[in-house]
Amino acid sequence: MGKPAKSQPQPQPEPEPETKSQRVDPPDVEQLGRSSWTLLHSIAASYPDKPDDTTQNDMKQFVTLFGKFYPCWFCAEDFNKYVEKNKPEVTDSDSFGKWLCRAHNDVNKKLGKPEFDCNLWKQRWKDGWDN
Ligand SMILES: Cc1cc2nc3c(=O)[nH]c(=O)nc-3n(C[C@H](O)[C@H](O)[C@H](O)COP(=O)(O)OP(=O)(O)OC[C@H]3O[C@@H](n4cnc5c(N)ncnc54)[C@H](O)[C@@H]3O)c2cc1C
C-alpha cells in the first residue's frame, strides 16, 4: 500500500467542541431583533415601580442611546422616529413596559406580524402565565 497522492484531500480531525461553538456566524436582523426585544422587555420587567428622577432620566437616555447604536441601520432609523414622536414613558415599570410593547407593535405592524396585547406584557416578560 503506497501513500495517497498529494493532491487528494486529507481527512481533517473533528474540531474540538469549543472551537465549533466559536465558529457561529454573526446574527442576522431577525436574530438580533429577537435578542434585543428580549433584553428590552426584560429591562422593563426589572424597572422600578417608583423610579427616582435620576433613574427616569437614565432610562430616557438609555432608549435614545439604544436607538443611536442599534446595529441595524434601517431598524434604528424607524425606531428613532418612533421615539421622537412617542416619548418614552418611564414613570414606572408598567408604563415603561406598555410603551415598549407599543414600540414593538409598531415594528410588528410594519413587518405584517400580529400585534401583541399590551395588557399581557407582564405575563410574557415578568410574571409568567400561571400566576
Ligand atoms: C428596535 C428594533 C427595531 C426593529 N426594526 C426592524 C425593522 O425595521 N425591520 C426588520 O425586518 N426587523 C426589525 N426588527 C426585528 C424584528 O422586530 C423581530 O425581532 C424579528 O423579525 C424576529 O421576529 P420574531 O417573530 O422572532 O419575534 P420578535 O418580534 O423578535 O418578538 C419576540 C417575542 O416577543 C413577544 N412579543 C411580540 N410582540 C410583542 C410586543 N409588542 N410586546 C411585548 N412582547 C412582544 C413574542 O412573544 C415574541 O415571540 C427590529 C428589532 C428591534 C429591537
The ligand as an SDF file (V2000), in Angstrom:
LIG
                    3D

 53 58  0  0  0  0  0  0  0  0999 V2000
  -35.7750   48.3420   17.9310 C   0  0  0  0  0  0  0  0  0  0  0  0
  -35.9750   47.2840   16.8830 C   0  0  0  0  0  0  0  0  0  0  0  0
  -36.3500   47.6440   15.5970 C   0  0  0  0  0  0  0  0  0  0  0  0
  -36.5090   46.6680   14.6130 C   0  0  0  0  0  0  0  0  0  0  0  0
  -36.8220   47.0500   13.3400 N   0  0  0  0  0  0  0  0  0  0  0  0
  -36.8870   46.1230   12.3700 C   0  0  0  0  0  0  0  0  0  0  0  0
  -37.1080   46.5150   11.0090 C   0  0  0  0  0  0  0  0  0  0  0  0
  -37.2460   47.7000   10.6980 O   0  0  0  0  0  0  0  0  0  0  0  0
  -37.1410   45.5300   10.0540 N   0  0  0  0  0  0  0  0  0  0  0  0
  -36.9680   44.2020   10.3800 C   0  0  0  0  0  0  0  0  0  0  0  0
  -37.0040   43.3510    9.4880 O   0  0  0  0  0  0  0  0  0  0  0  0
  -36.7870   43.8130   11.6700 N   0  0  0  0  0  0  0  0  0  0  0  0
  -36.7270   44.7330   12.6470 C   0  0  0  0  0  0  0  0  0  0  0  0
  -36.5110   44.3370   13.9450 N   0  0  0  0  0  0  0  0  0  0  0  0
  -36.5230   42.8970   14.2800 C   0  0  0  0  0  0  0  0  0  0  0  0
  -37.9790   42.3990   14.4480 C   0  0  0  0  0  0  0  0  0  0  0  0
  -38.7270   43.2360   15.3070 O   0  0  0  0  0  0  0  0  0  0  0  0
  -38.0380   40.9820   15.0470 C   0  0  0  0  0  0  0  0  0  0  0  0
  -37.2660   40.9380   16.2310 O   0  0  0  0  0  0  0  0  0  0  0  0
  -37.5480   39.8890   14.1170 C   0  0  0  0  0  0  0  0  0  0  0  0
  -38.2550   39.9430   12.9000 O   0  0  0  0  0  0  0  0  0  0  0  0
  -37.7690   38.4830   14.7490 C   0  0  0  0  0  0  0  0  0  0  0  0
  -39.1730   38.3550   14.9760 O   0  0  0  0  0  0  0  0  0  0  0  0
  -39.8610   37.2180   15.8110 P   0  0  0  0  0  0  0  0  0  0  0  0
  -41.1130   36.8620   15.0610 O   0  0  0  0  0  0  0  0  0  0  0  0
  -38.9150   36.1360   16.1470 O   0  0  0  0  0  0  0  0  0  0  0  0
  -40.3270   37.8730   17.1950 O   0  0  0  0  0  0  0  0  0  0  0  0
  -39.9490   39.2610   17.8400 P   0  0  0  0  0  0  0  0  0  0  0  0
  -40.7140   40.3430   17.1650 O   0  0  0  0  0  0  0  0  0  0  0  0
  -38.4790   39.3910   17.9260 O   0  0  0  0  0  0  0  0  0  0  0  0
  -40.5580   39.0870   19.2960 O   0  0  0  0  0  0  0  0  0  0  0  0
  -40.0020   38.2020   20.2680 C   0  0  0  0  0  0  0  0  0  0  0  0
  -41.1040   37.7740   21.2010 C   0  0  0  0  0  0  0  0  0  0  0  0
  -41.6350   38.9310   21.8470 O   0  0  0  0  0  0  0  0  0  0  0  0
  -43.0380   38.7740   22.0930 C   0  0  0  0  0  0  0  0  0  0  0  0
  -43.7000   39.9480   21.5270 N   0  0  0  0  0  0  0  0  0  0  0  0
  -44.0860   40.1890   20.2550 C   0  0  0  0  0  0  0  0  0  0  0  0
  -44.5880   41.4260   20.1310 N   0  0  0  0  0  0  0  0  0  0  0  0
  -44.5250   41.9860   21.3560 C   0  0  0  0  0  0  0  0  0  0  0  0
  -44.8940   43.2330   21.8910 C   0  0  0  0  0  0  0  0  0  0  0  0
  -45.4530   44.1830   21.1330 N   0  0  0  0  0  0  0  0  0  0  0  0
  -44.6980   43.4750   23.1970 N   0  0  0  0  0  0  0  0  0  0  0  0
  -44.1590   42.5270   24.0120 C   0  0  0  0  0  0  0  0  0  0  0  0
  -43.7680   41.3260   23.5710 N   0  0  0  0  0  0  0  0  0  0  0  0
  -43.9610   41.0430   22.2590 C   0  0  0  0  0  0  0  0  0  0  0  0
  -43.4630   37.4890   21.4490 C   0  0  0  0  0  0  0  0  0  0  0  0
  -43.5800   36.5080   22.4720 O   0  0  0  0  0  0  0  0  0  0  0  0
  -42.2950   37.1460   20.5210 C   0  0  0  0  0  0  0  0  0  0  0  0
  -42.1190   35.7880   20.3650 O   0  0  0  0  0  0  0  0  0  0  0  0
  -36.3290   45.2890   14.9420 C   0  0  0  0  0  0  0  0  0  0  0  0
  -35.9480   44.9460   16.2460 C   0  0  0  0  0  0  0  0  0  0  0  0
  -35.7540   45.9190   17.2080 C   0  0  0  0  0  0  0  0  0  0  0  0
  -35.3150   45.5300   18.5990 C   0  0  0  0  0  0  0  0  0  0  0  0
  1  2  1  0
  2  3  1  0
  2 52  2  0
  3  4  2  0
  4  5  1  0
  4 50  1  0
  5  6  2  0
  6  7  1  0
  6 13  1  0
  7  8  2  0
  7  9  1  0
  9 10  1  0
 10 11  2  0
 10 12  1  0
 12 13  2  0
 13 14  1  0
 14 15  1  0
 14 50  1  0
 15 16  1  0
 16 17  1  0
 16 18  1  0
 18 19  1  0
 18 20  1  0
 20 21  1  0
 20 22  1  0
 22 23  1  0
 23 24  1  0
 24 25  2  0
 24 26  1  0
 24 27  1  0
 27 28  1  0
 28 29  2  0
 28 30  1  0
 28 31  1  0
 31 32  1  0
 32 33  1  0
 33 34  1  0
 33 48  1  0
 34 35  1  0
 35 36  1  0
 35 46  1  0
 36 37  1  0
 36 45  1  0
 37 38  2  0
 38 39  1  0
 39 40  1  0
 39 45  2  0
 40 41  1  0
 40 42  2  0
 42 43  1  0
 43 44  2  0
 44 45  1  0
 46 47  1  0
 46 48  1  0
 48 49  1  0
 50 51  2  0
 51 52  1  0
 52 53  1  0
M  END
$$$$
